Amino acid sequence: MKPTWLKTALTGVALCLSAQLVSPQLHASESMLTGGKESLTIERMNASPALAGKSPRGLKLSPDGRRVTYLAGRADNQSFYDLWQVDVKTGKTSILVNADKLASGELSDEEKARRERQRIYGQGIMEYQWSADGKFVLIPASGKLYLFSLSSGKVSSLPIGEGFATDAKLSPKGHFVSFIRDQNVFVLNLANKKLTALTKDGGGAIKNGMAEFVAQEEMGRYTGYWWSADESKIAFTRVDESGVELVTRNEIYADGIKLTQQRYPYAGKTNVEIALGVVEVKSGNTQWVNLGKNKDIYLPRVKWLPDSKHLSYQWQSRDQQDLQLRVVDVTKPKTSKLLVQERSKAWINLHKNLRFLKQQPDFLWTSERDGFSHIYLYGVDGKLKKQLTQGQWAVDAISHVAEKSGWIYFTGRKDTPVERQLYRVKLTGGKIEKLSKKHGMHNAVFAKKKSIYLDYFNSLTQPPQISLHNSTGKLISWIEQNKVAKGHPLYPYAGLWQVPQFKTLKADDGQTLYSRLFKPVPFDANKKYPVVVRVYGGPHAQRVTNSWSSQDYFTQYLVQNGFVVFQLDNRGSANRGTKFEFPIYKHLGEVELNDQKVGVDYLRTLPFVDKKNVAIYGHSYGGYMALMGIFKAPDYFKAAISGAPVTDWHLYDTHYTERYLGNPNTNKKGYELSSVMPYVKGYQSGLLMYHGMADDNVLFENSTRVYKALQDEGKLFKMIDYPGSKHSMRGEKVRNHLYKSLADFLNRELK
């Protein structure tokens, strides 16, 4: 789709008149934070304690609902995590497991890559799991496995032998611990401490029980094995990577170059071959599920049915236009039954909302077949019973199903797409009830054996806080109110913290674009300010929300230093339905840039904006957008900052790239037009690029190709490359240098 954008003298006027507040109620309800008026520094942005205060991760309720547990960084090192607990009855907070009691050491390359895929960064305790009876907690640390006993308060090391264990799990009834080592699945019997290797052919290109690269990076599947509820069997994937191109990458570190071999599935090239097996824990016998003759497929989801006799899996065609939910009787694994089939002329978005019910032979499923993600009730025979939610808004996730009371709890965007609220609807359908009260972003964690849930909430003026609620949404108690008052890390800076103005604009096809604008502080209506357009722009992401984000710290720094900061979610971005997403199909960087230009046209109508000094800045897909902006629209953007950009989509992976562009063998023109390379000659001046020199996601080659092309054209630009850094640019020192460099560049180019 190549919409024509007409630039006329009347456009800016029309945009100015059509701009509306996204939600007057939302805007009116927001108030400025109160506190000190110290200027935010880049060093303080990244230093400990975290500006957000006590913002825990890994939030869980114990099975009996008596404890809330979470991981919290230390005051002197926000990236070093211990396991904490809150007694629900008394509200008393205490440390449950001090990470110093566990082993520390270098992570394996496999675990490093897995954490990078999960966007997990830190040390100490990074993950944990409750046993079903609530008596023990499983804690992996540095390749070793530990059990913490609630009764004794002691940590014991599990006898798992030599080697690095990853993806550890307690079995559903708590009798076993499973893990992956040396690309095989192992099980430890906790009663007799017997260790068994359930697979033995792992090694080299063969990986058992492990998620392949694209499953982790693009499908949100970080495991490759699944326990049955009765603990008798484990379903697992066997991945053969031998057909995937073996790439030798130079990971450049400060003290040398590491040659790394990686099986990277470039767009249009060969993927892994995947098989699905079911192994009996007692005998070790394995049966293989018949996935069909076509081996060039994806297996994004696997899930056991409650009876432990049937296994479901989601089969996805390589072009991602066909998604099938299939179920197989594991005693007869050669024949699968089709339960649901989703088709699209563009692509099918994956989800994690499959729920098999225990008290009736039905399951819940979400689909975008009517243009928006909604909940459907199916019988296990595959017959649709009822659509339970509907309307021009999206369901985010099914949070909990309370079968006894007949309620489905879910998060969604029913009120406004810039917020996520918690709702519930009956299994029989009917009126949707809103449970959450505050404007902002809500995530719910439900107890398994009690009718209570934790609300993990944040907004533009509230760093993450945790509250306990009953099943009707009534507040029971605060777990962590995290109020920005004296003593809070943010308090000294809160008096200058800025809340943006939300507005809507119109794309050239008439669809609504949501944006937000941060004004400088102090603000003088008689002055003209330079603008930084902060952009991501890619699919499956949303930046214009009423949410707290550490990514906004640099925005606050910029507005305190005399910049206007503007953000707009262009077509193709998430949570707006398929009509809003699909215009980018088979040609990236065109529709998205047109929408960003609509945003700049609106900015030009504002009397306090310096029209000649507008920069565009983004990372990853945002870095790609920044290059497209400065190369294709230099009359809109005087300067650009491009971080870790994809520059040629042939260099990115199959599952992501082919979802939006199709296969390069059948959409050659689309790939050419979507690359930044044909537009290099349009560049004039004002570009800064940066990239991690050990990036294994968006390979460093993406940037070096642009470097060479610009040099060949005799074009002047700036670049900063970070030895040893991956795609996420982690580390306090790295981030301090990066943001200081970006601020210096913007000051030089726009002021």
TABELJO-V986328 format. One line per field, one symbol per residue. phi: phi as a letter, one per 40 degrees, with the letter a starting at -180 (. if undefined). burial: b if it has 24 or more other C-alpha atoms within 12 Angstrom, else e. A space follows every 10 residues. Layout:
# TABELJO-V986328
phi: ???
burial: ???
This chain:
# TABELJO-V986328
phi: .bccbbcbcc dccccccccb cdadcccccc bccbicbccc bcccdbcbcc dcgcbcbgca bcdcgcbbba bbccccacbb bbcbbbcccc gcbaccbccc cbcbiccccc cdccccccfb bibgcbaaac cccgcbbcbc afgbbbbbcc ccgbbbcccb gchccbfcac cdbgcbbbab afgbcbbbcc cbgcbbccbb ccigccbbgb ccdccccbbg bbbbaacccc gcabcacbbb ccccdcbcbc ccbcbibbcb cbcbccdgcc ccbbbbbbbc cccgcbbbcc chccccbbbc abaccdcgbb bbabcbcccg cbbbcbbbcc cbccbbbcca bbbacbabcc abbcbcccba cbabababcc hbcbcbbbcc cgcccaccba hcabccacca bbcccgbbba babccaccbb bbbaacccgh ccbcccbcci bbbbbcccbb cbacbcbaac bbddbbbbbc ccgcccacca cfccbdgcdc ddbccbcbbc ccabbbcccg ccbcaabbcc bcbbcccbbc bbccbbgccf aabcbcacac cccccccccc bgbcbbbacc dhccgbgccc ccdcdgacgb ddcdcccdcc dcdccccccc ccbbbbbabg cccccccccc ccbccbbcaa bbbfccbbcc cbccccccdb bgcccbbdcc ccccccccbd cccbagbbba accbcbbccd ddccccdccc cccgccabab bbdgccccfc hccccdcccc cccccccccb b
burial: eeeeeeeeee bbeebbeebe bbbeebbeeb eebeeeeebb bbbbbbbebb bbbbbbbbbb bbbebbbbbb bbbbeeebbb bbbbbbbbee eeeebbbbbe ebeeeebeeb bebbbbbbee bbbbbbbbbb bbebbbbbbb bbbbbbbbee eeeebbebeb eeebbbbbbb bbbbbbbbbb bbbbbbbbbb eeeebbbbbe ebeebbbbbb bbbbbbbbbb bbbbbbbbbe bbbbbbbbbb beebeeeeee bbeeeeeeee ebbbbbbbbb bbbbbbbbbb beeeebbbbb beeeebbbbb bbbbbbebbb bbbbbbbbbb bbbbbbbbbb eebeebbebb bbebebbbbb bbbbbbbeee ebbbbbbbbe bbbbbbbbeb eeeeeebbbb ebbbbbbbbb bbbeeebbbb bbbbbbbbbb bbbbbbbbee ebbbbbbbbb bbbbbbbbee bbbbbbbbbb bbbbbbbbbe bbbeeebbbb bbbbeeebbb bbbbbbbbbb bbbbbbbbee ebbbbbbbbb beeeeeebbb bbbbbbbbbb bbbbbbbbbb bbbbbbbbbb bbbbbbbbbb bbbbbbbbbb bbbbbbbbbb bbbbbbbbbb bbbbbbeebb bbbbbbbbbb bbbbbbbbbb bbbbebbbbb bbbbbbbbbb bbbbbbbbbb bbbbeebeeb bbbbbbbebb bebbbbbbbb bbbbbbbbbb bbbbbbbebb eeeeeebbbb bbbbbbbbbb bbebbeebbb ebbebbbebb e
